């Protein structure tokens, strides 16, 4: 194959892509000028690209010669492609870094309840949340119990008898066992999340919120000792209902 025929062949998009791809693979290891000026290196690149059955041929020699003598526009095109590949590689690294950063962030799972749920329904919600936690890519999982059922009422939920009764069932069926579950599979919880002091307080309020609603006095207060007792019973109920 002479140089003139090779030039025609390289105009074919598939052949050009094959050659460019071969050079791109090695851009991080070699200076671009060396690729154009060193026949032997280019042939080694092609050998690696084509496999162990490669046999140096006049075609590869002609390719090397073409690259050295081709017009500047062709070389510029190759350089642009190499630069684009480098840019794409840097972007992938940035995305991977951001993905790992996201894993270190805390995921808040908002668990929705309503007073029409049976105790079995609540247990099934716990089971669903366990599966979600196991599949979550996040290293910290925080749970928040919510209900929109009483949004129409201007009172605090602990002041609404139906709301207080709902959250009492949530706690008694094992809420604190669910909030502690992430720790059993190596994840962090509200209790040991690596967050700022402000966020820490916010997470802990979500953590103890259901118990505060269910068992607080008329002023929305509850002693630390009472909370610890409730948490212990709640975790035991969780383990019993889900056989963990």
C-alpha positions, 0 to 999 in steps of 0.5 A, a space after each residue: 500500500 503506497 502513501 497515496 492509497 493510504 491517504 484515501 483509506 484514512 479518509 474512511 471514517 472507520 479507518 480514521 476512528 481505528 487509528 485515532 483510537 489506537 493513539 488515544 489509548 496511549 496519550 497519557 504515557 507519551 508525548 504526541 510528537 513522539 507518536 508522530 515521529 517514532 515509527 517503532 512506537 507507533 507500530 508497538 501501539 498498533 500491535 497492542 491494539 490488534 492483539 498478539 497475532 499482529 505482524 508488522 506490515 507495510 500498511 503500518 509503516 505507511 500509516 506511520 509515514 502518513 502521520 509524519 507527512 500529512 497536512 497540519 490540518 490532519 494532525 490538528 484533528 488528531 490533537 483535538 481528538 486527543 484533547 477531547 479524550 483527555 477532557 472526557 477522562 477528567 470529567 469522568 474522574 470528577 463525576 467519580 469523585 462527586 459520586 464518592 462524596 455523595 456516598 458520604 452524605 446523609 440520606 433522609 428517608 421520610 416514612 409516611 404513616 396514617 391512623 388508618 394503618 393496622 399494626 401489620 401495616 406499620 411492620 410492613 412499612 418497616 420491612 420496606 424501609 429495611 430493604 431500601 436501607 440495604 440498597 442505599 449507596 449512602 453511608 449514613 441513613 436518617 429516618 423521619 416519621 411523617 404524616 400529612 393526615 393532620 395538616 388541616 389542624 392548627 394544633 401540634 400533633 402531640 396535642 391531637 389525640 389521634 395523632 398522639 395515638 398514631 405515633 405511640 403505635 409507631 414507637 411501640 411497634 419498633 420505630 427505634 429499632 428501625 432508626 438503629 438498623 443502618 448500624 447493623 449493616 455498617 452504616 451511620 445513623 442520626 446518633 453518629 452521623 458526621 455532620 455539623 452541630 446544627 444538622 446533628 440537632 436536626 437529625 436527633 430531633 427527627 430521631 426522637 420526634 415520634 417518642 416525644 409526640 407519643 409520650 410527652 406531657 402537656 407541655 411537649 416535654 419528656 425526661 431523658 430517663 423516660 425516653 431511654 426506657 421507651 427506646 429500649 422497649 421499642 427496639 425490643 419490639 422491632 427485633 421481635 416483630 421482624 425476628 432480627 
